[in-house]
Amino acid sequence: DESKEDKSAKLYYSKLPSDITKHHVLLLDPMLATGGSCIAAIKVLIEAGVKEEQITFANLVSCPEGVAALFKAYPNVQLVTVALDDKLNGDK
């Protein structure tokens, strides 16, 4: 939620196929910064019955802090990224 100081992720809507547990899920987002949005999206998938091993998160740019947060929360999710920034800036 961009209105909060910590800019935490907020779920607005979720609609998944009824047979999602039978598929590999490709989760896409242009950037992995703090990891909050990614972790929140993966939580929705896990709660729907998708196993971590069935999830691949793909993005264009990742920050080390976000990568660490992602793998701390979900160590078995696959990550595909094009570039790795040096660090997260103060703007998150």
PDB file of N, CA, C and O in Angstrom:
ATOM      1  N   ASP A   1       0.851  -1.170   0.000  1.00  0.00           N
ATOM      2  CA  ASP A   1       0.000   0.000   0.000  1.00  0.00           C
ATOM      3  C   ASP A   1       0.895   1.232   0.000  1.00  0.00           C
ATOM      4  O   ASP A   1       1.544   1.532   1.002  1.00  0.00           O
ATOM      5  N   GLU A   2       0.931   1.933  -1.105  1.00  0.00           N
ATOM      6  CA  GLU A   2       1.803   3.095  -1.257  1.00  0.00           C
ATOM      7  C   GLU A   2       1.452   4.228  -0.288  1.00  0.00           C
ATOM      8  O   GLU A   2       2.275   5.116  -0.067  1.00  0.00           O
ATOM      9  N   SER A   3       0.258   4.216   0.289  1.00  0.00           N
ATOM     10  CA  SER A   3      -0.124   5.271   1.227  1.00  0.00           C
ATOM     11  C   SER A   3       0.514   5.069   2.605  1.00  0.00           C
ATOM     12  O   SER A   3       0.572   6.010   3.397  1.00  0.00           O
ATOM     13  N   LYS A   4       0.990   3.862   2.897  1.00  0.00           N
ATOM     14  CA  LYS A   4       1.641   3.585   4.173  1.00  0.00           C
ATOM     15  C   LYS A   4       3.135   3.858   4.062  1.00  0.00           C
ATOM     16  O   LYS A   4       3.719   3.750   2.984  1.00  0.00           O
ATOM     17  N   GLU A   5       3.740   4.209   5.177  1.00  0.00           N
ATOM     18  CA  GLU A   5       5.161   4.525   5.175  1.00  0.00           C
ATOM     19  C   GLU A   5       6.009   3.319   4.781  1.00  0.00           C
ATOM     20  O   GLU A   5       7.002   3.469   4.069  1.00  0.00           O
ATOM     21  N   ASP A   6       5.625   2.111   5.242  1.00  0.00           N
ATOM     22  CA  ASP A   6       6.411   0.916   4.903  1.00  0.00           C
ATOM     23  C   ASP A   6       6.093   0.372   3.507  1.00  0.00           C
ATOM     24  O   ASP A   6       6.740  -0.564   3.037  1.00  0.00           O
ATOM     25  N   LYS A   7       5.097   0.962   2.854  1.00  0.00           N
ATOM     26  CA  LYS A   7       4.703   0.586   1.487  1.00  0.00           C
ATOM     27  C   LYS A   7       4.432  -0.913   1.357  1.00  0.00           C
ATOM     28  O   LYS A   7       4.838  -1.545   0.382  1.00  0.00           O
ATOM     29  N   SER A   8       3.746  -1.468   2.347  1.00  0.00           N
ATOM     30  CA  SER A   8       3.445  -2.893   2.354  1.00  0.00           C
ATOM     31  C   SER A   8       2.465  -3.253   1.243  1.00  0.00           C
ATOM     32  O   SER A   8       1.669  -2.423   0.803  1.00  0.00           O
ATOM     33  N   ALA A   9       2.538  -4.501   0.802  1.00  0.00           N
ATOM     34  CA  ALA A   9       1.666  -4.984  -0.271  1.00  0.00           C
ATOM     35  C   ALA A   9       0.226  -5.106   0.211  1.00  0.00           C
ATOM     36  O   ALA A   9      -0.030  -5.467   1.360  1.00  0.00           O
ATOM     37  N   LYS A  10      -0.703  -4.801  -0.679  1.00  0.00           N
ATOM     38  CA  LYS A  10      -2.124  -4.899  -0.360  1.00  0.00           C
ATOM     39  C   LYS A  10      -2.817  -5.671  -1.477  1.00  0.00           C
ATOM     40  O   LYS A  10      -2.685  -5.322  -2.650  1.00  0.00           O
ATOM     41  N   LEU A  11      -3.548  -6.710  -1.120  1.00  0.00           N
ATOM     42  CA  LEU A  11      -4.273  -7.514  -2.099  1.00  0.00           C
ATOM     43  C   LEU A  11      -5.604  -6.845  -2.405  1.00  0.00           C
ATOM     44  O   LEU A  11      -6.408  -6.594  -1.507  1.00  0.00           O
ATOM     45  N   TYR A  12      -5.830  -6.560  -3.684  1.00  0.00           N
ATOM     46  CA  TYR A  12      -7.086  -5.954  -4.112  1.00  0.00           C
ATOM     47  C   TYR A  12      -8.039  -6.978  -4.715  1.00  0.00           C
ATOM     48  O   TYR A  12      -9.255  -6.865  -4.562  1.00  0.00           O
ATOM     49  N   TYR A  13      -7.492  -7.972  -5.395  1.00  0.00           N
ATOM     50  CA  TYR A  13      -8.351  -8.910  -6.114  1.00  0.00           C
ATOM     51  C   TYR A  13      -7.567 -10.184  -6.400  1.00  0.00           C
ATOM     52  O   TYR A  13      -6.367 -10.131  -6.672  1.00  0.00           O
ATOM     53  N   SER A  14      -8.233 -11.310  -6.339  1.00  0.00           N
ATOM     54  CA  SER A  14      -7.606 -12.585  -6.686  1.00  0.00           C
ATOM     55  C   SER A  14      -8.651 -13.497  -7.316  1.00  0.00           C
ATOM     56  O   SER A  14      -9.708 -13.740  -6.733  1.00  0.00           O
ATOM     57  N   LYS A  15      -8.356 -13.991  -8.489  1.00  0.00           N
ATOM     58  CA  LYS A  15      -9.215 -14.966  -9.145  1.00  0.00           C
ATOM     59  C   LYS A  15      -8.295 -15.940  -9.860  1.00  0.00           C
ATOM     60  O   LYS A  15      -7.612 -15.578 -10.817  1.00  0.00           O
ATOM     61  N   LEU A  16      -8.284 -17.162  -9.393  1.00  0.00           N
ATOM     62  CA  LEU A  16      -7.388 -18.189  -9.928  1.00  0.00           C
ATOM     63  C   LEU A  16      -8.198 -19.319 -10.546  1.00  0.00           C
ATOM     64  O   LEU A  16      -9.330 -19.567 -10.133  1.00  0.00           O
ATOM     65  N   PRO A  17      -7.631 -20.003 -11.526  1.00  0.00           N
ATOM     66  CA  PRO A  17      -8.338 -21.157 -12.105  1.00  0.00           C
ATOM     67  C   PRO A  17      -8.592 -22.223 -11.040  1.00  0.00           C
ATOM     68  O   PRO A  17      -7.784 -22.395 -10.127  1.00  0.00           O
ATOM     69  N   SER A  18      -9.685 -22.922 -11.152  1.00  0.00           N
ATOM     70  CA  SER A  18     -10.034 -23.938 -10.154  1.00  0.00           C
ATOM     71  C   SER A  18      -9.035 -25.091 -10.131  1.00  0.00           C
ATOM     72  O   SER A  18      -8.895 -25.769  -9.113  1.00  0.00           O
ATOM     73  N   ASP A  19      -8.342 -25.317 -11.242  1.00  0.00           N
ATOM     74  CA  ASP A  19      -7.369 -26.414 -11.302  1.00  0.00           C
ATOM     75  C   ASP A  19      -5.920 -25.919 -11.234  1.00  0.00           C
ATOM     76  O   ASP A  19      -5.020 -26.566 -11.768  1.00  0.00           O
ATOM     77  N   ILE A  20      -5.695 -24.791 -10.590  1.00  0.00           N
ATOM     78  CA  ILE A  20      -4.365 -24.185 -10.559  1.00  0.00           C
ATOM     79  C   ILE A  20      -3.321 -25.107  -9.926  1.00  0.00           C
ATOM     80  O   ILE A  20      -2.142 -25.029 -10.274  1.00  0.00           O
ATOM     81  N   THR A  21      -3.729 -25.967  -9.015  1.00  0.00           N
ATOM     82  CA  THR A  21      -2.772 -26.864  -8.355  1.00  0.00           C
ATOM     83  C   THR A  21      -2.188 -27.897  -9.310  1.00  0.00           C
ATOM     84  O   THR A  21      -1.191 -28.543  -8.985  1.00  0.00           O
ATOM     85  N   LYS A  22      -2.792 -28.059 -10.476  1.00  0.00           N
ATOM     86  CA  LYS A  22      -2.316 -29.022 -11.470  1.00  0.00           C
ATOM     87  C   LYS A  22      -1.306 -28.408 -12.436  1.00  0.00           C
ATOM     88  O   LYS A  22      -0.811 -29.093 -13.331  1.00  0.00           O
ATOM     89  N   HIS A  23      -0.995 -27.119 -12.263  1.00  0.00           N
ATOM     90  CA  HIS A  23      -0.156 -26.408 -13.224  1.00  0.00           C
ATOM     91  C   HIS A  23       1.065 -25.785 -12.570  1.00  0.00           C
ATOM     92  O   HIS A  23       1.098 -25.553 -11.362  1.00  0.00           O
ATOM     93  N   HIS A  24       2.069 -25.521 -13.400  1.00  0.00           N
ATOM     94  CA  HIS A  24       3.199 -24.721 -12.973  1.00  0.00           C
ATOM     95  C   HIS A  24       2.781 -23.259 -13.162  1.00  0.00           C
ATOM     96  O   HIS A  24       2.209 -22.904 -14.192  1.00  0.00           O
ATOM     97  N   VAL A  25       3.067 -22.416 -12.168  1.00  0.00           N
ATOM     98  CA  VAL A  25       2.625 -21.025 -12.197  1.00  0.00           C
ATOM     99  C   VAL A  25       3.818 -20.120 -12.476  1.00  0.00           C
ATOM    100  O   VAL A  25       4.839 -20.191 -11.792  1.00  0.00           O
ATOM    101  N   LEU A  26       3.678 -19.277 -13.478  1.00  0.00           N
ATOM    102  CA  LEU A  26       4.679 -18.269 -13.803  1.00  0.00           C
ATOM    103  C   LEU A  26       4.159 -16.933 -13.276  1.00  0.00           C
ATOM    104  O   LEU A  26       3.198 -16.379 -13.809  1.00  0.00           O
ATOM    105  N   LEU A  27       4.799 -16.426 -12.234  1.00  0.00           N
ATOM    106  CA  LEU A  27       4.425 -15.167 -11.606  1.00  0.00           C
ATOM    107  C   LEU A  27       5.345 -14.083 -12.150  1.00  0.00           C
ATOM    108  O   LEU A  27       6.566 -14.202 -12.059  1.00  0.00           O
ATOM    109  N   LEU A  28       4.764 -13.023 -12.717  1.00  0.00           N
ATOM    110  CA  LEU A  28       5.548 -11.978 -13.384  1.00  0.00           C
ATOM    111  C   LEU A  28       5.386 -10.631 -12.689  1.00  0.00           C
ATOM    112  O   LEU A  28       4.285 -10.254 -12.289  1.00  0.00           O
ATOM    113  N   ASP A  29       6.481  -9.921 -12.553  1.00  0.00           N
ATOM    114  CA  ASP A  29       6.486  -8.567 -12.006  1.00  0.00           C
ATOM    115  C   ASP A  29       7.754  -7.901 -12.526  1.00  0.00           C
ATOM    116  O   ASP A  29       8.805  -8.543 -12.546  1.00  0.00           O
ATOM    117  N   PRO A  30       7.698  -6.656 -12.941  1.00  0.00           N
ATOM    118  CA  PRO A  30       8.896  -6.039 -13.517  1.00  0.00           C
ATOM    119  C   PRO A  30      10.059  -5.919 -12.539  1.00  0.00           C
ATOM    120  O   PRO A  30      11.218  -5.980 -12.949  1.00  0.00           O
ATOM    121  N   MET A  31       9.761  -5.746 -11.239  1.00  0.00           N
ATOM    122  CA  MET A  31      10.843  -5.487 -10.294  1.00  0.00           C
ATOM    123  C   MET A  31      10.637  -6.217  -8.972  1.00  0.00           C
ATOM    124  O   MET A  31       9.517  -6.321  -8.473  1.00  0.00           O
ATOM    125  N   LEU A  32      11.729  -6.717  -8.419  1.00  0.00           N
ATOM    126  CA  LEU A  32      11.744  -7.289  -7.076  1.00  0.00           C
ATOM    127  C   LEU A  32      12.581  -6.354  -6.215  1.00  0.00           C
ATOM    128  O   LEU A  32      13.809  -6.364  -6.296  1.00  0.00           O
ATOM    129  N   ALA A  33      11.918  -5.541  -5.386  1.00  0.00           N
ATOM    130  CA  ALA A  33      12.627  -4.565  -4.544  1.00  0.00           C
ATOM    131  C   ALA A  33      12.730  -5.127  -3.129  1.00  0.00           C
ATOM    132  O   ALA A  33      13.703  -5.808  -2.803  1.00  0.00           O
ATOM    133  N   THR A  34      11.740  -4.850  -2.292  1.00  0.00           N
ATOM    134  CA  THR A  34      11.760  -5.360  -0.915  1.00  0.00           C
ATOM    135  C   THR A  34      11.299  -6.809  -0.838  1.00  0.00           C
ATOM    136  O   THR A  34      11.615  -7.518   0.118  1.00  0.00           O
ATOM    137  N   GLY A  35      10.553  -7.246  -1.844  1.00  0.00           N
ATOM    138  CA  GLY A  35      10.002  -8.596  -1.846  1.00  0.00           C
ATOM    139  C   GLY A  35       8.573  -8.663  -1.347  1.00  0.00           C
ATOM    140  O   GLY A  35       7.944  -9.719  -1.420  1.00  0.00           O
ATOM    141  N   GLY A  36       8.046  -7.556  -0.841  1.00  0.00           N
ATOM    142  CA  GLY A  36       6.710  -7.571  -0.247  1.00  0.00           C
ATOM    143  C   GLY A  36       5.607  -7.998  -1.188  1.00  0.00           C
ATOM    144  O   GLY A  36       4.794  -8.854  -0.838  1.00  0.00           O
ATOM    145  N   SER A  37       5.562  -7.426  -2.365  1.00  0.00           N
ATOM    146  CA  SER A  37       4.505  -7.767  -3.331  1.00  0.00           C
ATOM    147  C   SER A  37       4.633  -9.204  -3.804  1.00  0.00           C
ATOM    148  O   SER A  37       3.642  -9.925  -3.912  1.00  0.00           O
ATOM    149  N   CYS A  38       5.849  -9.608  -4.083  1.00  0.00           N
ATOM    150  CA  CYS A  38       6.106 -10.970  -4.546  1.00  0.00           C
ATOM    151  C   CYS A  38       5.694 -11.987  -3.483  1.00  0.00           C
ATOM    152  O   CYS A  38       5.010 -12.967  -3.778  1.00  0.00           O
ATOM    153  N   ILE A  39       6.116 -11.745  -2.258  1.00  0.00           N
ATOM    154  CA  ILE A  39       5.788 -12.662  -1.160  1.00  0.00           C
ATOM    155  C   ILE A  39       4.281 -12.715  -0.940  1.00  0.00           C
ATOM    156  O   ILE A  39       3.731 -13.788  -0.693  1.00  0.00           O
ATOM    157  N   ALA A  40       3.613 -11.580  -1.025  1.00  0.00           N
ATOM    158  CA  ALA A  40       2.154 -11.559  -0.866  1.00  0.00           C
ATOM    159  C   ALA A  40       1.462 -12.342  -1.974  1.00  0.00           C
ATOM    160  O   ALA A  40       0.506 -13.072  -1.715  1.00  0.00           O
ATOM    161  N   ALA A  41       1.940 -12.194  -3.208  1.00  0.00           N
ATOM    162  CA  ALA A  41       1.348 -12.925  -4.334  1.00  0.00           C
ATOM    163  C   ALA A  41       1.581 -14.432  -4.191  1.00  0.00           C
ATOM    164  O   ALA A  41       0.687 -15.235  -4.460  1.00  0.00           O
ATOM    165  N   ILE A  42       2.770 -14.799  -3.771  1.00  0.00           N
ATOM    166  CA  ILE A  42       3.068 -16.229  -3.578  1.00  0.00           C
ATOM    167  C   ILE A  42       2.211 -16.795  -2.453  1.00  0.00           C
ATOM    168  O   ILE A  42       1.756 -17.936  -2.536  1.00  0.00           O
ATOM    169  N   LYS A  43       1.988 -16.013  -1.405  1.00  0.00           N
ATOM    170  CA  LYS A  43       1.131 -16.465  -0.306  1.00  0.00           C
ATOM    171  C   LYS A  43      -0.262 -16.800  -0.821  1.00  0.00           C
ATOM    172  O   LYS A  43      -0.848 -17.800  -0.405  1.00  0.00           O
ATOM    173  N   VAL A  44      -0.800 -15.980  -1.717  1.00  0.00           N
ATOM    174  CA  VAL A  44      -2.120 -16.254  -2.306  1.00  0.00           C
ATOM    175  C   VAL A  44      -2.089 -17.593  -3.045  1.00  0.00           C
ATOM    176  O   VAL A  44      -3.013 -18.397  -2.923  1.00  0.00           O
ATOM    177  N   LEU A  45      -1.035 -17.823  -3.802  1.00  0.00           N
ATOM    178  CA  LEU A  45      -0.918 -19.086  -4.543  1.00  0.00           C
ATOM    179  C   LEU A  45      -0.789 -20.277  -3.601  1.00  0.00           C
ATOM    180  O   LEU A  45      -1.431 -21.306  -3.815  1.00  0.00           O
ATOM    181  N   ILE A  46       0.029 -20.151  -2.565  1.00  0.00           N
ATOM    182  CA  ILE A  46       0.217 -21.232  -1.584  1.00  0.00           C
ATOM    183  C   ILE A  46      -1.111 -21.541  -0.891  1.00  0.00           C
ATOM    184  O   ILE A  46      -1.465 -22.706  -0.708  1.00  0.00           O
ATOM    185  N   GLU A  47      -1.836 -20.498  -0.509  1.00  0.00           N
ATOM    186  CA  GLU A  47      -3.131 -20.702   0.151  1.00  0.00           C
ATOM    187  C   GLU A  47      -4.149 -21.359  -0.775  1.00  0.00           C
ATOM    188  O   GLU A  47      -5.106 -21.973  -0.305  1.00  0.00           O
ATOM    189  N   ALA A  48      -3.950 -21.236  -2.088  1.00  0.00           N
ATOM    190  CA  ALA A  48      -4.823 -21.894  -3.065  1.00  0.00           C
ATOM    191  C   ALA A  48      -4.385 -23.337  -3.332  1.00  0.00           C
ATOM    192  O   ALA A  48      -5.021 -24.053  -4.105  1.00  0.00           O
ATOM    193  N   GLY A  49      -3.299 -23.752  -2.689  1.00  0.00           N
ATOM    194  CA  GLY A  49      -2.856 -25.139  -2.831  1.00  0.00           C
ATOM    195  C   GLY A  49      -1.687 -25.356  -3.764  1.00  0.00           C
ATOM    196  O   GLY A  49      -1.269 -26.497  -3.964  1.00  0.00           O
ATOM    197  N   VAL A  50      -1.146 -24.295  -4.342  1.00  0.00           N
ATOM    198  CA  VAL A  50       0.012 -24.421  -5.230  1.00  0.00           C
ATOM    199  C   VAL A  50       1.250 -24.653  -4.372  1.00  0.00           C
ATOM    200  O   VAL A  50       1.453 -23.960  -3.375  1.00  0.00           O
ATOM    201  N   LYS A  51       2.071 -25.615  -4.748  1.00  0.00           N
ATOM    202  CA  LYS A  51       3.306 -25.888  -4.016  1.00  0.00           C
ATOM    203  C   LYS A  51       4.398 -24.927  -4.473  1.00  0.00           C
ATOM    204  O   LYS A  51       4.410 -24.483  -5.621  1.00  0.00           O
ATOM    205  N   GLU A  52       5.313 -24.612  -3.561  1.00  0.00           N
ATOM    206  CA  GLU A  52       6.420 -23.707  -3.896  1.00  0.00           C
ATOM    207  C   GLU A  52       7.157 -24.153  -5.154  1.00  0.00           C
ATOM    208  O   GLU A  52       7.526 -23.330  -5.992  1.00  0.00           O
ATOM    209  N   GLU A  53       7.363 -25.438  -5.278  1.00  0.00           N
ATOM    210  CA  GLU A  53       8.116 -25.994  -6.404  1.00  0.00           C
ATOM    211  C   GLU A  53       7.412 -25.782  -7.743  1.00  0.00           C
ATOM    212  O   GLU A  53       8.028 -25.935  -8.797  1.00  0.00           O
ATOM    213  N   GLN A  54       6.138 -25.434  -7.708  1.00  0.00           N
ATOM    214  CA  GLN A  54       5.357 -25.184  -8.919  1.00  0.00           C
ATOM    215  C   GLN A  54       5.369 -23.718  -9.326  1.00  0.00           C
ATOM    216  O   GLN A  54       4.746 -23.346 -10.320  1.00  0.00           O
ATOM    217  N   ILE A  55       6.068 -22.885  -8.569  1.00  0.00           N
ATOM    218  CA  ILE A  55       6.040 -21.438  -8.819  1.00  0.00           C
ATOM    219  C   ILE A  55       7.396 -20.960  -9.324  1.00  0.00           C
ATOM    220  O   ILE A  55       8.430 -21.242  -8.720  1.00  0.00           O
ATOM    221  N   THR A  56       7.380 -20.233 -10.438  1.00  0.00           N
ATOM    222  CA  THR A  56       8.559 -19.530 -10.939  1.00  0.00           C
ATOM    223  C   THR A  56       8.225 -18.049 -10.952  1.00  0.00           C
ATOM    224  O   THR A  56       7.245 -17.628 -11.565  1.00  0.00           O
ATOM    225  N   PHE A  57       9.049 -17.262 -10.270  1.00  0.00           N
ATOM    226  CA  PHE A  57       8.872 -15.812 -10.249  1.00  0.00           C
ATOM    227  C   PHE A  57       9.882 -15.216 -11.217  1.00  0.00           C
ATOM    228  O   PHE A  57      11.087 -15.407 -11.056  1.00  0.00           O
ATOM    229  N   ALA A  58       9.395 -14.492 -12.225  1.00  0.00           N
ATOM    230  CA  ALA A  58      10.262 -13.881 -13.240  1.00  0.00           C
ATOM    231  C   ALA A  58      10.111 -12.370 -13.214  1.00  0.00           C
ATOM    232  O   ALA A  58       9.004 -11.844 -13.102  1.00  0.00           O
ATOM    233  N   ASN A  59      11.251 -11.673 -13.320  1.00  0.00           N
ATOM    234  CA  ASN A  59      11.225 -10.222 -13.336  1.00  0.00           C
ATOM    235  C   ASN A  59      12.411  -9.685 -14.124  1.00  0.00           C
ATOM    236  O   ASN A  59      13.270 -10.441 -14.577  1.00  0.00           O
ATOM    237  N   LEU A  60      12.439  -8.368 -14.277  1.00  0.00           N
ATOM    238  CA  LEU A  60      13.518  -7.721 -15.019  1.00  0.00           C
ATOM    239  C   LEU A  60      14.670  -7.307 -14.121  1.00  0.00           C
ATOM    240  O   LEU A  60      15.833  -7.504 -14.474  1.00  0.00           O
ATOM    241  N   VAL A  61      14.360  -6.735 -12.963  1.00  0.00           N
ATOM    242  CA  VAL A  61      15.394  -6.226 -12.056  1.00  0.00           C
ATOM    243  C   VAL A  61      15.098  -6.691 -10.638  1.00  0.00           C
ATOM    244  O   VAL A  61      13.961  -6.622 -10.172  1.00  0.00           O
ATOM    245  N   SER A  62      16.145  -7.167  -9.955  1.00  0.00           N
ATOM    246  CA  SER A  62      16.021  -7.575  -8.560  1.00  0.00           C
ATOM    247  C   SER A  62      17.033  -6.823  -7.710  1.00  0.00           C
ATOM    248  O   SER A  62      18.109  -6.456  -8.181  1.00  0.00           O
ATOM    249  N   CYS A  63      16.676  -6.601  -6.459  1.00  0.00           N
ATOM    250  CA  CYS A  63      17.593  -6.053  -5.465  1.00  0.00           C
ATOM    251  C   CYS A  63      17.971  -7.183  -4.515  1.00  0.00           C
ATOM    252  O   CYS A  63      17.141  -8.048  -4.237  1.00  0.00           O
ATOM    253  N   PRO A  64      19.188  -7.197  -4.018  1.00  0.00           N
ATOM    254  CA  PRO A  64      19.612  -8.281  -3.113  1.00  0.00           C
ATOM    255  C   PRO A  64      18.695  -8.444  -1.902  1.00  0.00           C
ATOM    256  O   PRO A  64      18.452  -9.564  -1.451  1.00  0.00           O
ATOM    257  N   GLU A  65      18.190  -7.333  -1.377  1.00  0.00           N
ATOM    258  CA  GLU A  65      17.312  -7.404  -0.216  1.00  0.00           C
ATOM    259  C   GLU A  65      16.017  -8.154  -0.540  1.00  0.00           C
ATOM    260  O   GLU A  65      15.522  -8.931   0.276  1.00  0.00           O
ATOM    261  N   GLY A  66      15.482  -7.919  -1.718  1.00  0.00           N
ATOM    262  CA  GLY A  66      14.268  -8.613  -2.135  1.00  0.00           C
ATOM    263  C   GLY A  66      14.496 -10.085  -2.386  1.00  0.00           C
ATOM    264  O   GLY A  66      13.664 -10.920  -2.033  1.00  0.00           O
ATOM    265  N   VAL A  67      15.627 -10.405  -2.999  1.00  0.00           N
ATOM    266  CA  VAL A  67      15.973 -11.806  -3.241  1.00  0.00           C
ATOM    267  C   VAL A  67      16.096 -12.546  -1.907  1.00  0.00           C
ATOM    268  O   VAL A  67      15.579 -13.652  -1.755  1.00  0.00           O
ATOM    269  N   ALA A  68      16.782 -11.929  -0.948  1.00  0.00           N
ATOM    270  CA  ALA A  68      16.942 -12.557   0.371  1.00  0.00           C
ATOM    271  C   ALA A  68      15.592 -12.757   1.053  1.00  0.00           C
ATOM    272  O   ALA A  68      15.338 -13.815   1.629  1.00  0.00           O
ATOM    273  N   ALA A  69      14.727 -11.747   0.991  1.00  0.00           N
ATOM    274  CA  ALA A  69      13.406 -11.857   1.613  1.00  0.00           C
ATOM    275  C   ALA A  69      12.572 -12.945   0.950  1.00  0.00           C
ATOM    276  O   ALA A  69      11.892 -13.715   1.627  1.00  0.00           O
ATOM    277  N   LEU A  70      12.628 -13.005  -0.375  1.00  0.00           N
ATOM    278  CA  LEU A  70      11.875 -14.030  -1.116  1.00  0.00           C
ATOM    279  C   LEU A  70      12.303 -15.423  -0.694  1.00  0.00           C
ATOM    280  O   LEU A  70      11.464 -16.260  -0.364  1.00  0.00           O
ATOM    281  N   PHE A  71      13.618 -15.677  -0.704  1.00  0.00           N
ATOM    282  CA  PHE A  71      14.097 -17.021  -0.390  1.00  0.00           C
ATOM    283  C   PHE A  71      13.995 -17.367   1.088  1.00  0.00           C
ATOM    284  O   PHE A  71      13.947 -18.543   1.449  1.00  0.00           O
ATOM    285  N   LYS A  72      13.961 -16.351   1.946  1.00  0.00           N
ATOM    286  CA  LYS A  72      13.710 -16.621   3.369  1.00  0.00           C
ATOM    287  C   LYS A  72      12.273 -17.105   3.559  1.00  0.00           C
ATOM    288  O   LYS A  72      12.019 -18.039   4.319  1.00  0.00           O
ATOM    289  N   ALA A  73      11.339 -16.461   2.860  1.00  0.00           N
ATOM    290  CA  ALA A  73       9.924 -16.824   2.988  1.00  0.00           C
ATOM    291  C   ALA A  73       9.582 -18.100   2.220  1.00  0.00           C
ATOM    292  O   ALA A  73       8.844 -18.953   2.714  1.00  0.00           O
ATOM    293  N   TYR A  74      10.125 -18.222   1.007  1.00  0.00           N
ATOM    294  CA  TYR A  74       9.778 -19.342   0.121  1.00  0.00           C
ATOM    295  C   TYR A  74      11.036 -19.868  -0.571  1.00  0.00           C
ATOM    296  O   TYR A  74      11.284 -19.530  -1.728  1.00  0.00           O
ATOM    297  N   PRO A  75      11.824 -20.679   0.106  1.00  0.00           N
ATOM    298  CA  PRO A  75      13.115 -21.126  -0.436  1.00  0.00           C
ATOM    299  C   PRO A  75      13.018 -22.024  -1.667  1.00  0.00           C
ATOM    300  O   PRO A  75      14.007 -22.192  -2.380  1.00  0.00           O
ATOM    301  N   ASN A  76      11.859 -22.598  -1.927  1.00  0.00           N
ATOM    302  CA  ASN A  76      11.740 -23.526  -3.052  1.00  0.00           C
ATOM    303  C   ASN A  76      11.106 -22.922  -4.298  1.00  0.00           C
ATOM    304  O   ASN A  76      10.862 -23.630  -5.275  1.00  0.00           O
ATOM    305  N   VAL A  77      10.837 -21.621  -4.273  1.00  0.00           N
ATOM    306  CA  VAL A  77      10.335 -20.934  -5.454  1.00  0.00           C
ATOM    307  C   VAL A  77      11.522 -20.652  -6.377  1.00  0.00           C
ATOM    308  O   VAL A  77      12.598 -20.279  -5.910  1.00  0.00           O
ATOM    309  N   GLN A  78      11.329 -20.825  -7.661  1.00  0.00           N
ATOM    310  CA  GLN A  78      12.391 -20.519  -8.625  1.00  0.00           C
ATOM    311  C   GLN A  78      12.326 -19.040  -8.977  1.00  0.00           C
ATOM    312  O   GLN A  78      11.243 -18.470  -9.114  1.00  0.00           O
ATOM    313  N   LEU A  79      13.501 -18.420  -9.124  1.00  0.00           N
ATOM    314  CA  LEU A  79      13.595 -17.005  -9.476  1.00  0.00           C
ATOM    315  C   LEU A  79      14.367 -16.870 -10.780  1.00  0.00           C
ATOM    316  O   LEU A  79      15.452 -17.430 -10.937  1.00  0.00           O
ATOM    317  N   VAL A  80      13.792 -16.117 -11.713  1.00  0.00           N
ATOM    318  CA  VAL A  80      14.462 -15.777 -12.969  1.00  0.00           C
ATOM    319  C   VAL A  80      14.473 -14.264 -13.052  1.00  0.00           C
ATOM    320  O   VAL A  80      13.418 -13.632 -13.033  1.00  0.00           O
ATOM    321  N   THR A  81      15.665 -13.676 -13.146  1.00  0.00           N
ATOM    322  CA  THR A  81      15.778 -12.222 -13.230  1.00  0.00           C
ATOM    323  C   THR A  81      16.803 -11.855 -14.299  1.00  0.00           C
ATOM    324  O   THR A  81      17.740 -12.610 -14.556  1.00  0.00           O
ATOM    325  N   VAL A  82      16.618 -10.705 -14.910  1.00  0.00           N
ATOM    326  CA  VAL A  82      17.517 -10.244 -15.965  1.00  0.00           C
ATOM    327  C   VAL A  82      18.712  -9.505 -15.380  1.00  0.00           C
ATOM    328  O   VAL A  82      19.834  -9.652 -15.865  1.00  0.00           O
ATOM    329  N   ALA A  83      18.474  -8.704 -14.332  1.00  0.00           N
ATOM    330  CA  ALA A  83      19.551  -7.895 -13.758  1.00  0.00           C
ATOM    331  C   ALA A  83      19.425  -7.844 -12.244  1.00  0.00           C
ATOM    332  O   ALA A  83      18.329  -7.934 -11.691  1.00  0.00           O
ATOM    333  N   LEU A  84      20.571  -7.698 -11.585  1.00  0.00           N
ATOM    334  CA  LEU A  84      20.615  -7.581 -10.131  1.00  0.00           C
ATOM    335  C   LEU A  84      21.231  -6.236  -9.773  1.00  0.00           C
ATOM    336  O   LEU A  84      22.398  -5.982 -10.069  1.00  0.00           O
ATOM    337  N   ASP A  85      20.436  -5.369  -9.131  1.00  0.00           N
ATOM    338  CA  ASP A  85      20.945  -4.072  -8.663  1.00  0.00           C
ATOM    339  C   ASP A  85      21.926  -4.291  -7.516  1.00  0.00           C
ATOM    340  O   ASP A  85      21.964  -5.360  -6.907  1.00  0.00           O
ATOM    341  N   ASP A  86      22.723  -3.249  -7.232  1.00  0.00           N
ATOM    342  CA  ASP A  86      23.678  -3.325  -6.124  1.00  0.00           C
ATOM    343  C   ASP A  86      22.974  -3.351  -4.774  1.00  0.00           C
ATOM    344  O   ASP A  86      23.352  -4.099  -3.872  1.00  0.00           O
ATOM    345  N   LYS A  87      21.932  -2.511  -4.650  1.00  0.00           N
ATOM    346  CA  LYS A  87      21.210  -2.409  -3.375  1.00  0.00           C
ATOM    347  C   LYS A  87      19.876  -1.721  -3.608  1.00  0.00           C
ATOM    348  O   LYS A  87      19.632  -1.142  -4.667  1.00  0.00           O
ATOM    349  N   LEU A  88      19.033  -1.794  -2.613  1.00  0.00           N
ATOM    350  CA  LEU A  88      17.743  -1.119  -2.629  1.00  0.00           C
ATOM    351  C   LEU A  88      17.957   0.337  -2.241  1.00  0.00           C
ATOM    352  O   LEU A  88      18.641   0.622  -1.258  1.00  0.00           O
ATOM    353  N   ASN A  89      17.381   1.259  -3.003  1.00  0.00           N
ATOM    354  CA  ASN A  89      17.533   2.669  -2.635  1.00  0.00           C
ATOM    355  C   ASN A  89      16.547   3.044  -1.544  1.00  0.00           C
ATOM    356  O   ASN A  89      15.695   2.236  -1.174  1.00  0.00           O
ATOM    357  N   GLY A  90      16.650   4.244  -1.032  1.00  0.00           N
ATOM    358  CA  GLY A  90      15.826   4.689   0.076  1.00  0.00           C
ATOM    359  C   GLY A  90      14.342   4.829  -0.243  1.00  0.00           C
ATOM    360  O   GLY A  90      13.521   4.894   0.671  1.00  0.00           O
ATOM    361  N   ASP A  91      13.989   4.877  -1.515  1.00  0.00           N
ATOM    362  CA  ASP A  91      12.592   5.021  -1.915  1.00  0.00           C
ATOM    363  C   ASP A  91      11.812   3.723  -1.898  1.00  0.00           C
ATOM    364  O   ASP A  91      10.586   3.746  -2.006  1.00  0.00           O
ATOM    365  N   LYS A  92      12.494   2.580  -1.763  1.00  0.00           N
ATOM    366  CA  LYS A  92      11.877   1.261  -1.819  1.00  0.00           C
ATOM    367  C   LYS A  92      11.182   1.113  -3.145  1.00  0.00           C
ATOM    368  O   LYS A  92      10.587   0.071  -3.417  1.00  0.00           O
TER     369      LYS A  92
END
